[in-house]
Amino acid sequence: MPTNELVLKREQAHFDDAWLAREATRATLSDAGSASGGPRKVAAAVKNAADERLQRLGGSDDAVAFGRVDVGDDVLYIGNHAITNDDFDLLVVNWQAPAARPYFEATFANPLGATLRRTFQCERNTIQGFDDVVFEDLARRVAQLDASAEEVWGINDALLSDLEAGRSGEMREIVQTIHHAQYALIRSEMDQLLVIQGGPGTGKTAVALHRVSWLLYNHAPDLLPQDVMVVGPSDTFTRYIRSVLPGLGDDNVVYRDLRSLGPQKSTGRNEGTSIRRLKGELRMASLLHTALWQRVRVPDRMKTLQVGSGFSAVSFSREEIEAELPNHVGKGSYTVGRASFRNFLQREVEARNPRGPGATAPVLDAAVERVWPSLSAVAFLRDLFGSRDRLLAAAGDRFTGTEIGRLFRQASDKVADEQWSDVDVALLDEAEELLNGRPSARYRHIVVDEAQDLSPMQLRSIRRRSESGSMTVVGDLAQSTGPWARESWDDITTILASDLPAQLEQLELGYRVPRQVYEFAAQLLPYIAPGLKPPTVVRDGPADPELVEVDEFDVAGPALAAARSHAGSGRFVGLICPDRHRRRLEEELVAHDVKWANVGSGNLDSSINVARPSESKGLEFDAVVVVDPEAIVGESDWGLRHLYVALTRTTKYLTVLHTGVALPLPTEQASDALIELAEVRGLEQAALFDAPPPARVTERTPRDPSAESSRPNARAASRTGSTSTSSLNVVIAKRAAEALAADLREAVAPHLWEAVISELREELGLGDS
Ligand SMILES: Nc1ncnc2c1ncn2[C@@H]1O[C@H](COP(=O)(O)OP(=O)(O)OP(=O)(O)O)[C@@H](O)[C@H]1O
């Protein structure tokens, strides 16, 4: 048996050979452009090809390999990029190659012929150490019930030490330590809708991005980086993840965030939950469709449509135009129809006045415009939302008067001045398709991250950019918040569905959050996602959560002190603060001249990063300070889920500053109500704002019976839709009353409360009864 030292020496010799071979290739490729000679075009093409190949070599400081797997007599070194020598011997296999499979997939239960898996720790190309998994040895040890994390879960020391490493504002690649369960998802068929559910820190984002790299390698040259789009919830998030793929040698993948997925970006218009919910509903698609085609009409007072003037003018009677329009309506996009109608007019003018000069383009356009106005998506939507009449005419009986009232808004004087909210973007995108057809930029594969929060209209926006429906969609229902918070993936898969198969998979190991922290956070799980299994945490953290009680009127000071203390130890810190304390916290930061990054404005680069709970989704830090959990819970309908998100952002340390209760679990009564709410939310979310029509209640999909049994305080199994709805109304009423009461307490002196309530009744038209 060779000593460790000898093994290391041999391995280093292989690394050195591979390094020389790689650098020789680099030198050849670098010279390729100038050496190729011949016409300039040819030389340029050769140089481009060489540059592309160079990109896939990695840097000269990078270690040539990160692992090795022995299968029978074959010894394979695995690295980010393949390396061959002059004799075409394969010195290193790239991780995406099928040959590398046993390195990732060999487990104790199924070693796939592998006898050894070795993981290297390197400084540049110098091996510092290595960890071995000897599969036969494992079998023996497991038989002796001496199982380690490696045997039980396939978690090796390299992975654990990777998880311990400090974090920054950029996500990193995890190629060396991809877990076999993750690898199976990474390499699964491209032609499917793959939905991956997993708890916080189970590696969903990492898997989705590494899957892109794997697909690009294995489907080249049919699949190019520019054929792949990655959609994230916000600019901050896409910035956070966008270094992973270039790190794997895959540049030019397209990144978009939902606020810009349309012909016009969000300009930050603020809208309440009910309107955001409404604008995300599928009904909006038909409203826009009807409203747009209603713009094609013969104006009420128009008797004839005259094309041109003077002796060459040609007149069309109202009846004639009315009879003609249907020939052009609805047969393609609005713009195509308009062009077809314009052609008709042109032909008719020439036919009816053969000796005339024909209609010039401006003359024709002016005539068409009267009947079939040319529109942009922004102009159309501004006109629609700015007119109650237009809204009513398009809505038919699909929207209530209250809903029309919600959609209506005062239009800006100029189209360019109109302000657009995040949820308007998907409507503008829908309008754009109606106007001009599907976007020409379509993708062969789309990754959607944090998909659990998307509205149906946003999902349609994504779907229309997909060539075939091939997608990887990742998220966590327990972290689903916002107006489209949901309890199941059903509607998402339905809207994204195509002819391709759809598959729902789970990731079950929690890598990010250490055990002590997750055990604390997981107490929320029965209330926020009773049907979901908590992830199995793979490691212990360095410390228990630090729960610190602070004075409710002085939260900002201690919050800053806690963040500074973590930062002082060189940690990348997330300071997650509810709105209630945000202003004070910012004042405190300024007063102490502390450098900090505002996560909400897309920054994530300082050692102290301040985020609202909702903004912290998908991110991670070495240490997290969660400020006032009770306020977090109280500030939104999804407060418990926001708290769960906030508590699970840390890779190591958690400090919770509370004003009495560190983990505000609902009381038994309230938890019953929450469970009730959770059951109907997602299927009948509209009921939160309007009494739903009975038909929608009966449309509910059956609940997962296994989920029912695991609910705390689960009540008698069968509840009819109407019982749920009426209970839900009680819940809604109670929560609304609590929120109003809290506002009242804060804003108005107690002796005025009666008077305010009576004014409120008046305001709502409830009279004195
Ligand atoms: N196999 C692995 N090897 C090393 N690190 C890993 C592995 N899998 C996941 N990680 C790390 O765990 C952390 C969490 O991963 P990721 O952000 O992808 O999780 P997530 O499921 O998307 O989390 P969330 O739901 O909270 O957004 C990241 O730091 C990631 O690099």
The ligand as an SDF file (V2000), in Angstrom:
LIG
                    3D

 31 33  0  0  0  0  0  0  0  0999 V2000
  -23.3290   19.6580   -3.9900 N   0  0  0  0  0  0  0  0  0  0  0  0
  -22.9910   20.8080   -3.4520 C   0  0  0  0  0  0  0  0  0  0  0  0
  -21.7010   21.0740   -3.1670 N   0  0  0  0  0  0  0  0  0  0  0  0
  -21.3190   22.2340   -2.5800 C   0  0  0  0  0  0  0  0  0  0  0  0
  -22.1730   23.2070   -2.2780 N   0  0  0  0  0  0  0  0  0  0  0  0
  -23.4670   23.0010   -2.5560 C   0  0  0  0  0  0  0  0  0  0  0  0
  -23.9430   21.8120   -3.1510 C   0  0  0  0  0  0  0  0  0  0  0  0
  -25.2770   21.9230   -3.3130 N   0  0  0  0  0  0  0  0  0  0  0  0
  -25.6120   23.1230   -2.8410 C   0  0  0  0  0  0  0  0  0  0  0  0
  -24.5330   23.7700   -2.3850 N   0  0  0  0  0  0  0  0  0  0  0  0
  -24.4770   25.1060   -1.8060 C   0  0  0  0  0  0  0  0  0  0  0  0
  -25.5780   25.2690   -0.9580 O   0  0  0  0  0  0  0  0  0  0  0  0
  -26.0200   26.6050   -1.0080 C   0  0  0  0  0  0  0  0  0  0  0  0
  -27.4720   26.6500   -1.3390 C   0  0  0  0  0  0  0  0  0  0  0  0
  -27.6570   26.3350   -2.6930 O   0  0  0  0  0  0  0  0  0  0  0  0
  -28.7760   27.0550   -3.5480 P   0  0  0  0  0  0  0  0  0  0  0  0
  -28.7410   28.5200   -3.3600 O   0  0  0  0  0  0  0  0  0  0  0  0
  -28.7020   26.5080   -4.9130 O   0  0  0  0  0  0  0  0  0  0  0  0
  -30.0440   26.4750   -2.7890 O   0  0  0  0  0  0  0  0  0  0  0  0
  -31.5750   26.7540   -3.0780 P   0  0  0  0  0  0  0  0  0  0  0  0
  -32.2600   25.4500   -2.9140 O   0  0  0  0  0  0  0  0  0  0  0  0
  -31.7330   27.4550   -4.3770 O   0  0  0  0  0  0  0  0  0  0  0  0
  -31.9280   27.6950   -1.8530 O   0  0  0  0  0  0  0  0  0  0  0  0
  -33.1450   28.7280   -1.6450 P   0  0  0  0  0  0  0  0  0  0  0  0
  -34.4240   27.9790   -1.7780 O   0  0  0  0  0  0  0  0  0  0  0  0
  -32.9490   29.2110   -0.2660 O   0  0  0  0  0  0  0  0  0  0  0  0
  -32.9730   29.7720   -2.6710 O   0  0  0  0  0  0  0  0  0  0  0  0
  -25.1510   27.3100   -2.0230 C   0  0  0  0  0  0  0  0  0  0  0  0
  -24.0900   27.9440   -1.3630 O   0  0  0  0  0  0  0  0  0  0  0  0
  -24.6200   26.1870   -2.8690 C   0  0  0  0  0  0  0  0  0  0  0  0
  -23.3870   26.5090   -3.4420 O   0  0  0  0  0  0  0  0  0  0  0  0
  1  2  1  0
  2  3  1  0
  2  7  2  0
  3  4  2  0
  4  5  1  0
  5  6  2  0
  6  7  1  0
  6 10  1  0
  7  8  1  0
  8  9  2  0
  9 10  1  0
 10 11  1  0
 11 12  1  0
 11 30  1  0
 12 13  1  0
 13 14  1  0
 13 28  1  0
 14 15  1  0
 15 16  1  0
 16 17  2  0
 16 18  1  0
 16 19  1  0
 19 20  1  0
 20 21  2  0
 20 22  1  0
 20 23  1  0
 23 24  1  0
 24 25  2  0
 24 26  1  0
 24 27  1  0
 28 29  1  0
 28 30  1  0
 30 31  1  0
M  END
$$$$
